[in-house]
Amino acid sequence: MPDRAPQPVDRQLPTDEARDLISLVRDIARHEIAPKAAEEEDAGRFPREVFTLLSRSGLLGLPYDAEYGGGDQPYEVYLQVLEELAAARLTVGLGLSVHTLASYALAAYGTKQQRADHLPAMLGGDLLGAYALSEPASGSDAASLRTKAVRDGDGWVLTGTKAWITHGGVADFYTVMARTGVEGPRGVTAFLVPGDAEGLSAAAPEKKMGLKGSPTAQIHLDGVRVPDERRIGEEGQGFAIALSALDSGRLGIAACAIGLAQAALDEAVAYAADRRQFGRPIADFQGLRFMLADMATQIEAGRALYLAAARLRDAGRPFAREAAMAKLFCTDTAMRVTTDAVQVLGGYGYTADFPVERYMREAKVLQIVEGTNQIQRMVIARHVAGPESR
């Protein structure tokens, strides 16, 4: 069964421009993304043409400066765009979030010349990015990464393996964190590496529970040469850049989670209205009505949480704690809501004839990516109770 077109969410948007933008996104989601989502996810097909459409529609650089090809939109608006896209197909919403994350280092820490040289193509030139921090033995403990960058004349030579890279093998550029100095976080530097660089290759995509249309693969860097002008920020600043990027990226994951949860709720409500048992729609039964009420309440709470964090970011105020809270709550909500949606549909929910079984499988990874939810709890606890004693 094709995915149901996303149901419009009543949004409070700050400008007429933002309202027009959401209208455009809904049109793309309804006509270009949702109708093919189930078939393409089942086939494991990556929708590169959708990202080309998003680029040509001005949607790949929404939160970045118009001077460099961006959309000059506040995060409050950008995240609601992500939610709309994720409700139509998580592969697309998450893909845009990852591209935005991959562009962040250069946009926030690059020199004016670097931004002028690279950002216009990254934000509006049909390019797609990937973010390369994790490694086979360096996940939550990201500061222990082993990929090395060694100075060679006026450039660098990168050697190592990155793991769990969304868009691995299909990205046009990678923001890569590599060790250039001492052990620990102070020895990491960020680099912008072209996807077609000599010595860069991708392993076969991982075989995953869900998000089968979104390629996730190891990236091998075998003596990849990068000129110094592709070093982002100062030597040794890479880990701080990575953490700063993840604060914003976690908001993207939160918005995608709410979009996925909303899609699951919409499917559950529609099914409950149509399915009749004991002579009436199952939506009439109090036990199920209470379940739908809880699902809707959790979604609204998550949406309010990620938007509150986004408004702090837009105001230039600290938001790391709120970003961790939003990522934690929204992704846990997506897991609960999608699980409950399967329950509402009963046996049908457990079949691939309806999309809720796919939503449930996809929700799980959102509790893992860009910092597991256990890591989010550690981050929040440090803000609340201070650092751990040693």
N, C-alpha and C positions, 0 to 999 in steps of 0.2 A: 504494500500500500504506500503511495507517495506521501511524503510528509505534509501535514496540514500547514498552510500558509500561516505565518505568525500573526496572532491576533494583536491589534493595536493596543498599546499600553498608553494610558492617559499620562502624558509627561508634562512636567513644568519646565519649560525651556526659556532661557533668558532673553532670546532675541528672535525676531522674525527670520533672520538668516538661519538660526539653529533649527527653527521649525521647518523651514524649507529643506534643510539638510536631512532631517529625520524622514521627511516625506520621500525624498530621493532614495534614501537607504531602504525604506520599506518597499518601495517599488522594485528595487533590485532584488531584495530578499524574496519578495512574493513571486516574481516572474523569472528570475535568473538562478536562484539558489535553491529554494525549497523544493521545486518540482523534481529536481534530479538528485537530491541529497541522499535518499535511501538507496537508490540504485548505485550511485557512485561510491558511497561508503562501503556497501557490500562488495563492490568490485575492487576496493582499495585504490580508487582513482583520485589523484591529486588535481584539483580544479584550477590549474594555472591560469586558464582564460578568465576565471572570475577575478583573480588578483589583477590581471591586466585591465579588466573593466573597472575595478576599484581605483586603480592608478589613474586611468583616463577620466574618471569621475571626480578626481581630486580627493580621494578618501584614504590614500596611503600615508599622508603626512599631516593629518588634521591638527595635532597639538603643537606643530612646529611653526617657525616664523615664515610668513609669506615671502620675505626677502629671499629665502632659499627654496621656495617651492612648496612650503607648507600651507596649512589652512588657517592658521592663527585662531584656532578654536580652543576654548578652555577645556580642561580635563573633564569638567562636569558634562560637557556636550559630547566630547570624544568617547567617553565611557558608555554613554547611552547609545551611540552608534555601534560600539562593540556588542552591547547587549542585544540589539536588534539583529545583527548579523549572526551571533551565536544561537539565537532562537531559531533561525532558519537552518543553520548548519554549523556545528561547533568547529569543524575544521577551518571554516572561513573566519569566524570570529577570533579564534585562537591564533590563526595565521596572521591576522592583522595586528593582534597584540604583540606577537613575537617580532614582527617587522618593526613595529614602533620601538620595542625594547632594543633591537639591534641598531636602530638609528640614533638612540639616545646618547651614547657615549660621544659621538662626533658632534651632535647638536649642542650638547651641554659643555663639553670639555675641549673640543677642537678649536684650533686657531681660526681666525676670520678667514684666512686663505684656505685652510682645509675645508671649512664649511662651504665656501664659495666653489671650491673645486669638486666636491663630492655630493653634497646634500641635494642639489636640484635633481640629479639623476636618481638618488636613493628615494626621494619623496614623490617624484612625479614622472620618472622615466621608465616605468614598467619594470624596475628592478625589485627583487625580493630579498630580504635580509634574514640572517640567522644569528643567534647569540651563542657563543661558544665559551662557556665557563666550566661546566661539569666535565669530569673525566671518569674512566672506568673505576678508579679507586678514590675519587674525590667528588663526592656528591654534596651532602650537607656540610662536610668539612672542606668547603671550597678553597680555603686558604692553603691547603696542602697540595694544590695542583702541581704536576710534574712537567707539563709541556714547557719547553725552554725556548728562549729567544736569545741568540748570541750575536753580539755586534760583529759585523763584517764590512769593513770600509765605511761607506756612507749609508749602510743599511743594516738589516738584521736577517738572521737565518732562524726559522722556526721549525722545531722538531717535537713531535709528540702526538698524542691521540686525545681527541675530545669525544665525549659520549653523550647520548640522549639529546642530540641536536635536532630540534624541530626545523624542518626544511633542509636537513642534511642531505646533500647531493643534488638539490634543486635550487639552492640559494645562489644569488648573484654576488653577494658579499657576506662576509662573516666578521663579526666583532669578536676577536679572539683575545682571551686573557692568557698571558704566558709569563713564565718566571725569568726575570732578567737580573735578579740579585739574590739577597739572603733568603733563607727559609722563612715561611710565614707570610702574613699579608703584606708586609712592607717590601717584598721582593717581586711583586707582580706588576706587569705593565700591559696596557691595552693596545691592540693593533687592529687596523682595518685591512682585512685580507680579501682580495678579489676571489670570487668563486672559481675562476678559471686559472688561478695561479699554478705555475708549474710545481709539481710535488704535492699538491693538495688532491686528495681523493676521498671518496665516501665508501663505506662498507655497505653491504646489503641492508635495506631498511629492517628495523626490528619488527617482529611479528607480535602485534599488540592485541590486548583485549578489546579495545575500542579505538576510535579516531583512526581507523584504518586508511582513510583518505589523506591523512596528514603524515608525510614521511618523517620518521625519526631514525637517525642513523649515527654511527660513529664517523668522525672525520679524522683522517690521517694527514699529518703534516710532516712530510719527508724532505727536510731541507728547503722549505718554502722561503724564498727570498722576498723581503719586503723593504722598500726604501724607508728611510727615517721619517720622511714626510707623511707616512701612514701610521706612525706612532701617535696615539691619542693621549693627550695629557703628558705629565712628566713621568720619567722613569720611576717606578715604584708606586705610582698613583693608581695603578689598575684595579686593585682590590677595592679601594674607596669608590672608584667609578662604578665597579660592578654592583656594590651594595646600593649606591644611589639609584642606579638603573632599576634594581629589583624592587625598591620601594614603589616606584611608579608602575613597574610591571605587575606587581601584586594586585594593584587596583584593576589592571586589565583582566587578570584572571578572575577577580571577584565579579566584574561585570559580565564576563562570559558565563560564569557559573549561574548567575541570576537569569540570563537569557535562556540557558538550557533548562533550568528549573521552570521558567515560565512556559516554555514549549511543552514540558511534561504536564504541567497543570492544565493547560489548554486542552491537551489530548484527553486527559482524565475527565474533565468537565464535559466535553463533547460526548465521550463514550457513555458517561453516567446518565446523560440526558436521553440518549438513544436506547440504551440497553434496558429491557423490561424483564422483571422477575416478579412473580406473585401478582401479576396483573397491573403493575405500575412501574415507572422508571426507577432504576436503582438510586437515582439522585434524590428520591423522596425519603430514603431510609436514613434515620438520624445518624447511625454509626458512620455511614459513608459521608454524609453532609459535614459531620465534624472533622473527618479526615481532610476533606477539601478545604474547609475553613482554616485548619492548621497549616496546610500547604500554602495557601494564599497569604496568611499572616507572616510566615517565615520568609516568603519571597519579598513582601513589602518591607519587612525589617532589614533584609539584606540590601535591598535597593537603597533604602535610606542611609544605611551605614556606608556603602561605597560612595554615595554622592556627598555625604558629609565630609569624608576624607578628601574627595576630589576638590571640594570647595576650599578646604584648608590649603591644599597644594596650589590652587589658583590664586589664593591670597598671599602666597609666599610664606606661609607659616609652616612649622614642623608638622609632618604628617606620617612619619615612619610607624608610630604606634598604631594610628588609625588604619594605615594600610595593612598592617599585619592582622588587625582585628577584622577588617573587611574580608581579606583573603581567607582567613580561618572560618568566619561565620558563613560567608556566602558559599564556599565550596562544601562545607558540611551540610548546609541547607540543600544544595543541589543533590547531594547523595541521598538525603532523607526524602526529598520530594520525588525524585525519580524512582526510588524504591517504592514509595507509596503509590505512585502512578501505576507501576506494574501491578500492585495489589488491587487497585481499583478495577483494572481490566481483567483480573483473575487469570484464568488459563490463557486467554488471548494476549495478555500482557507479557507472557513468557515466550511468545512466538515472534518471529521476525515479520509477521503480517502487519504488526503495529510498531511504531517507532519507539515506544517507551522502553522496550528491552535494550535498544541501542543507546537511548539516553542514559539509562542506568549504567551501562558499561562505560560510557564516555565520562560520566560524572566522577568516577573513581580517580582518574588521573589528575583531576583538578585539585584533589587533596594532596598531591605529591609534587607537582611541578612548581618551579620558582620558589622553592622552600617548602618542605613538607609542613603539614599542619602542626606537627610536634615542634618544628623550628619556629613557627609563628607563635606558639605558646611561650617558647623561651624568650622571643623578642618582646612580647607583651609583658611577661613577668619582669623582665629587666627594667622596663619603663615604670611598672607599678611598684616593685619591691626593691629595685636597685640591682646592681650586678651580684652574681653569686660570690660567696666568700670562698677564699682559696686556702 
